[in-house]
Every structure is written in structure tokens, then in C-alpha cells.
């Protein structure tokens, strides 16, 4: 890997060579809401208010909604 910066830190008569490299870190942040009483997962459903029909399966399986 190539250094993105080369330099030196000097302390009086002593110089210490320094090289800086780029770095990346991948993380997955999981933001599930938990119930305070038993720490169970709280889920959110998409439901039609008039017919109480759930759309959760339709949204996850259909690439295009019309």
C-alpha cells in the first residue's frame, strides 16, 4: 500500500520518520427498537387502516408497486 503522506517529527536533534496510510472500516449499524420489559424486538407493519390488510409481504417481494 502506498503512503498518502510522508514526513518527519523532529525533537531537537532527533528526527522520526512518519508515513500516513489511508484506512477504511465497514460497519453495519443495527437500530432495532426493543421493549423495555423483556427486550423483545418491536416490529412495524404497513397496514391499510380501512381494511386492516397487511402490505409487509407485498413490499418485500415486489420490486415495482403500482
MARDRENMAR-685627 format. One record per residue: residue in three letters; x, y, z of N, C-alpha, C in turn. Coordinates in nm, 4 decimals. Example, Ala and Ser with C-alpha at 12.3 -4.5 7.8 and 13.67 -1.06 7.14 Angstrom:
2
residuo | n.X | n.Y | n.Z | ca.X | ca.Y | ca.Z | c.X | c.Y | c.Z
Ala | 1.3190 | -0.5690 | 0.7800 | 1.2300 | -0.4500 | 0.7800 | 1.3200 | -0.3300 | 0.7800
Ser | 1.2850 | -0.2250 | 0.7080 | 1.3670 | -0.1060 | 0.7140 | 1.2900 | 0.0030 | 0.7870
***
This chain:
66
residuo | n.X | n.Y | n.Z | ca.X | ca.Y | ca.Z | c.X | c.Y | c.Z
Unk | 0.0847 | -0.1175 | 0.0000 | 0.0000 | 0.0000 | 0.0000 | 0.0894 | 0.1240 | 0.0000
Unk | 0.0512 | 0.2216 | -0.0792 | 0.1286 | 0.3438 | -0.0913 | 0.0873 | 0.4439 | 0.0167
Unk | 0.1868 | 0.5067 | 0.0774 | 0.1598 | 0.6079 | 0.1797 | 0.1024 | 0.7331 | 0.1141
Unk | 0.0007 | 0.7939 | 0.1794 | -0.0577 | 0.9162 | 0.1240 | 0.0167 | 1.0407 | 0.1729
Unk | 0.1024 | 1.0250 | 0.2749 | 0.1815 | 1.1376 | 0.3237 | 0.3080 | 1.0841 | 0.3888
Unk | 0.4204 | 1.1460 | 0.3581 | 0.5479 | 1.1143 | 0.4226 | 0.5978 | 1.2393 | 0.4917
Unk | 0.6533 | 1.2207 | 0.6092 | 0.7053 | 1.3352 | 0.6813 | 0.7938 | 1.2907 | 0.7952
Unk | 0.8258 | 1.3821 | 0.8811 | 0.9111 | 1.3504 | 0.9950 | 0.8712 | 1.4368 | 1.1127
Unk | 0.8858 | 1.3797 | 1.2300 | 0.8630 | 1.4532 | 1.3542 | 1.0004 | 1.4768 | 1.4159
Unk | 1.0301 | 1.6002 | 1.4461 | 1.1614 | 1.6336 | 1.4998 | 1.1558 | 1.6760 | 1.6449
Unk | 1.2469 | 1.6208 | 1.7247 | 1.2634 | 1.6590 | 1.8652 | 1.4085 | 1.7005 | 1.8845
Unk | 1.4357 | 1.8260 | 1.8629 | 1.5737 | 1.8730 | 1.8760 | 1.6617 | 1.8153 | 1.7665
Unk | 1.7577 | 1.7313 | 1.8020 | 1.8480 | 1.6704 | 1.7048 | 1.7971 | 1.5352 | 1.6539
Unk | 1.6837 | 1.4887 | 1.7042 | 1.6302 | 1.3565 | 1.6668 | 1.5106 | 1.3751 | 1.5752
Unk | 1.5150 | 1.3122 | 1.4570 | 1.4031 | 1.3122 | 1.3636 | 1.3480 | 1.1711 | 1.3512
Unk | 1.2153 | 1.1582 | 1.3605 | 1.1494 | 1.0280 | 1.3485 | 1.0662 | 1.0302 | 1.2203
Unk | 1.0982 | 0.9397 | 1.1244 | 1.0195 | 0.9383 | 1.0005 | 0.8785 | 0.8852 | 1.0254
Unk | 0.7799 | 0.9458 | 0.9585 | 0.6393 | 0.9091 | 0.9757 | 0.5774 | 0.8916 | 0.8372
Unk | 0.4970 | 0.7848 | 0.8200 | 0.4208 | 0.7631 | 0.6970 | 0.2738 | 0.7475 | 0.7348
Unk | 0.1839 | 0.8117 | 0.6573 | 0.0412 | 0.8028 | 0.6830 | -0.0237 | 0.7231 | 0.5693
Unk | -0.1041 | 0.6243 | 0.6085 | -0.1745 | 0.5394 | 0.5125 | -0.3249 | 0.5614 | 0.5264
Unk | -0.3970 | 0.5472 | 0.4149 | -0.5424 | 0.5583 | 0.4213 | -0.5988 | 0.4277 | 0.4753
Unk | -0.7106 | 0.4378 | 0.5462 | -0.7734 | 0.3195 | 0.6046 | -0.9246 | 0.3348 | 0.5949
Unk | -0.9921 | 0.2222 | 0.5790 | -1.1382 | 0.2217 | 0.5768 | -1.1885 | 0.1166 | 0.6727
Unk | -1.3083 | 0.1382 | 0.7227 | -1.3716 | 0.0428 | 0.8127 | -1.5190 | 0.0350 | 0.7762
Unk | -1.5673 | -0.0872 | 0.7520 | -1.7083 | -0.1050 | 0.7210 | -1.7807 | -0.1523 | 0.8461
Unk | -1.8946 | -0.0903 | 0.8713 | -1.9747 | -0.1288 | 0.9867 | -2.1202 | -0.1376 | 0.9455
Unk | -2.1942 | -0.2192 | 1.0182 | -2.3383 | -0.2280 | 0.9988 | -2.4030 | -0.1861 | 1.1303
Unk | -2.4766 | -0.0786 | 1.1253 | -2.5425 | -0.0267 | 1.2435 | -2.6836 | -0.0825 | 1.2491
Unk | -2.7139 | -0.1580 | 1.3532 | -2.8439 | -0.2218 | 1.3685 | -2.9263 | -0.1403 | 1.4682
Unk | -3.0367 | -0.0826 | 1.4204 | -3.1170 | 0.0062 | 1.5037 | -3.2540 | -0.0539 | 1.5342
Unk | -3.2575 | -0.1747 | 1.5860 | -3.3842 | -0.2351 | 1.6254 | -3.4317 | -0.1748 | 1.7568
Unk | -3.5633 | -0.1473 | 1.7643 | -3.6214 | -0.0974 | 1.8887 | -3.6587 | -0.2173 | 1.9745
Unk | -3.6286 | -0.2102 | 2.1039 | -3.6550 | -0.3201 | 2.1962 | -3.7547 | -0.2764 | 2.3026
Unk | -3.8411 | -0.3715 | 2.3423 | -3.9354 | -0.3472 | 2.4505 | -3.8593 | -0.3458 | 2.5822
Unk | -3.8880 | -0.2465 | 2.6658 | -3.8136 | -0.2312 | 2.7907 | -3.8371 | -0.3458 | 2.8886
Unk | -3.9571 | -0.4043 | 2.8882 | -3.9888 | -0.5057 | 2.9883 | -3.9167 | -0.6378 | 2.9649
Unk | -3.9115 | -0.6857 | 2.8387 | -3.8489 | -0.8165 | 2.8143 | -3.7455 | -0.8143 | 2.7018
Unk | -3.7086 | -0.6957 | 2.6518 | -3.6095 | -0.6775 | 2.5469 | -3.6436 | -0.7513 | 2.4171
Unk | -3.7732 | -0.7674 | 2.3898 | -3.8137 | -0.8289 | 2.2638 | -3.8172 | -0.7225 | 2.1541
Unk | -3.8000 | -0.7672 | 2.0293 | -3.7938 | -0.6772 | 1.9154 | -3.9311 | -0.6174 | 1.8869
Unk | -3.9377 | -0.4852 | 1.8635 | -4.0612 | -0.4173 | 1.8279 | -4.0641 | -0.4058 | 1.6757
Unk | -4.1695 | -0.4567 | 1.6136 | -4.1799 | -0.4560 | 1.4680 | -4.2824 | -0.3525 | 1.4229
Unk | -4.2678 | -0.3048 | 1.2999 | -4.3595 | -0.2094 | 1.2411 | -4.4180 | -0.2717 | 1.1153
Unk | -4.5493 | -0.2777 | 1.1073 | -4.6170 | -0.3340 | 0.9914 | -4.6827 | -0.2228 | 0.9118
Unk | -4.6910 | -0.2409 | 0.7802 | -4.7651 | -0.1497 | 0.6931 | -4.9039 | -0.2091 | 0.6752
Unk | -5.0046 | -0.1398 | 0.7286 | -5.1407 | -0.1918 | 0.7308 | -5.2355 | -0.0851 | 0.6773
Unk | -5.3290 | -0.1273 | 0.5926 | -5.4344 | -0.0390 | 0.5454 | -5.5306 | -0.0155 | 0.6618
Unk | -5.5571 | 0.1102 | 0.6960 | -5.6413 | 0.1414 | 0.8116 | -5.7868 | 0.1013 | 0.7911
Unk | -5.8363 | 0.1080 | 0.6670 | -5.9762 | 0.0751 | 0.6416 | -6.0011 | -0.0755 | 0.6375
Unk | -5.9148 | -0.1484 | 0.5690 | -5.9389 | -0.2925 | 0.5516 | -5.8531 | -0.3784 | 0.6431
Unk | -5.7617 | -0.3207 | 0.7159 | -5.6644 | -0.3908 | 0.8017 | -5.5861 | -0.4957 | 0.7236
Unk | -5.5646 | -0.4721 | 0.5937 | -5.4857 | -0.5613 | 0.5116 | -5.3381 | -0.5249 | 0.5274
Unk | -5.2526 | -0.6243 | 0.5539 | -5.1113 | -0.6006 | 0.5737 | -5.0380 | -0.6012 | 0.4395
Unk | -4.9454 | -0.5058 | 0.4204 | -4.8697 | -0.4945 | 0.2972 | -4.7231 | -0.5301 | 0.3151
Unk | -4.6851 | -0.5886 | 0.4253 | -4.5439 | -0.6161 | 0.4518 | -4.4863 | -0.7168 | 0.3535
Unk | -4.5605 | -0.8214 | 0.3177 | -4.5093 | -0.9201 | 0.2234 | -4.5044 | -0.8642 | 0.0829
Unk | -4.6007 | -0.7816 | 0.0464 | -4.6037 | -0.7206 | -0.0855 | -4.4850 | -0.6285 | -0.1055
Unk | -4.4476 | -0.5529 | -0.0051 | -4.3366 | -0.4585 | -0.0176 | -4.2011 | -0.5284 | -0.0253
Unk | -4.1856 | -0.6419 | 0.0390 | -4.0570 | -0.7092 | 0.0387 | -4.0384 | -0.7988 | -0.0821
Unk | -4.1463 | -0.8423 | -0.1480 | -4.1318 | -0.9343 | -0.2601 | -4.1502 | -0.8681 | -0.3961
Unk | -4.2209 | -0.7578 | -0.4034 | -4.2491 | -0.6931 | -0.5307 | -4.1519 | -0.5798 | -0.5563
Unk | -4.0764 | -0.5831 | -0.6705 | -3.9829 | -0.4740 | -0.6964 | -4.0501 | -0.3445 | -0.7391
Unk | -4.1679 | -0.3541 | -0.8032 | -4.2380 | -0.2339 | -0.8505 | -4.3818 | -0.2389 | -0.8004
Unk | -4.4218 | -0.1358 | -0.7292 | -4.5595 | -0.1267 | -0.6801 | -4.6383 | -0.0364 | -0.7721
Unk | -4.7605 | -0.0756 | -0.8060 | -4.8469 | 0.0059 | -0.8925 | -4.9734 | 0.0405 | -0.8218
***
